Amino acid sequence: MLLGKAELEKLAARYQEKADRAYQNYQETGISRYDRERRNAEDLAEALRAAANASEEHSALSSLRAEFVWIAGQADAALAENAPREILADILENVVSYAATTCNYAKRERIIEKGGA
């Protein structure tokens, strides 16, 4: 069973609440069990938030990949038909545009470094 982003975020919130309660219990009692419970719940909440974000990133990158496949198909067909230079230039412009979009997305999401390609 795969969970969607909303379900993952809901579970993360629940575990964060559990971590907050355990922290409060630890502050009141000093019992190390509550501190361990807090750390475990916080780790799980963080992992669930990361999973929620990963599903969104995967969708965005899959969409970009589909665009590249479509453009590559156009280019292949144009080359096979000896298309006019204007059509080839238009396809090349699309490739450059999507490459820039992908690069900007990857930099924004820190998939690649800001200074890198």
Secondary structure, 3 states (H helix, E strand, C coil): CCCCHHHHHHHHHHHHHHHHHHHHHHHHHCCHHHHHHHHHHHHHHHHHHHHHHHHHHHHHHHHHHHHHHHHHHHHHHHHHCCCCHHHHHHHHHHHHHHHHHHHHHHHHCCCCCCCCC
